[in-house]
Amino acid sequence: MKVRVFDEECEKDLENSINDFLLKDIDIIDIKYQVAIAINGEEQLYCFSAMIIYH
């Protein structure tokens, strides 16, 4: 069993990264998805991440 972690600043980039990875011949066990938001002054920072557990 292995894991692969993806971390992007926008959800479209995360989608593209995951879709590229899924082109491989692997058996997916699970996918975990998370969004984190932080505020720095008047700026909002987003972090879109996913972890794929696979064989």
C-alpha positions as CSV (number, residue, x, y, z in Angstrom):
1,M,0.0,0.0,0.0
2,K,1.2,3.5,-0.8
3,V,0.0,7.1,-0.5
4,R,0.4,10.1,-2.7
5,V,-0.3,13.6,-1.4
6,F,-1.3,16.6,-3.5
7,D,-1.3,20.2,-2.4
8,E,-2.3,23.1,-4.7
9,E,-3.4,26.7,-4.3
10,C,-6.4,26.4,-6.5
11,E,-8.9,23.6,-6.9
12,K,-8.5,23.4,-10.7
13,D,-4.7,22.7,-10.3
14,L,-5.6,20.0,-7.8
15,E,-8.0,18.4,-10.2
16,N,-5.4,18.4,-13.0
17,S,-2.7,16.9,-10.7
18,I,-5.0,14.1,-9.5
19,N,-6.4,13.4,-13.0
20,D,-2.8,13.1,-14.3
21,F,-1.9,10.7,-11.5
22,L,-5.1,8.6,-12.1
23,L,-3.9,7.8,-15.6
24,K,-1.5,5.3,-14.1
25,D,-2.5,1.7,-13.8
26,I,-3.1,1.6,-10.0
27,D,-5.8,0.3,-7.7
28,I,-7.3,3.1,-5.7
29,I,-8.2,2.3,-2.1
30,D,-9.4,5.7,-0.9
31,I,-9.1,9.4,-1.6
32,K,-9.2,12.0,1.2
33,Y,-9.9,15.7,0.3
34,Q,-9.4,18.8,2.4
35,V,-9.6,22.6,2.1
36,A,-7.8,24.9,4.5
37,I,-8.4,28.7,4.7
38,A,-6.2,31.2,6.5
39,I,-6.5,34.9,6.7
40,N,-3.4,37.0,6.7
41,G,-4.4,40.7,7.1
42,E,-6.9,41.3,4.4
43,E,-5.7,38.4,2.2
44,Q,-7.4,35.0,2.2
45,L,-5.1,32.0,1.6
46,Y,-6.6,28.7,0.3
47,C,-4.9,25.3,0.4
48,F,-6.6,22.5,-1.6
49,S,-5.1,19.1,-0.8
50,A,-5.9,15.4,-1.3
51,M,-4.3,12.1,-0.3
52,I,-4.7,9.0,-2.5
53,I,-4.2,5.6,-0.9
54,Y,-3.5,3.0,-3.5
55,H,-1.8,-0.3,-4.4
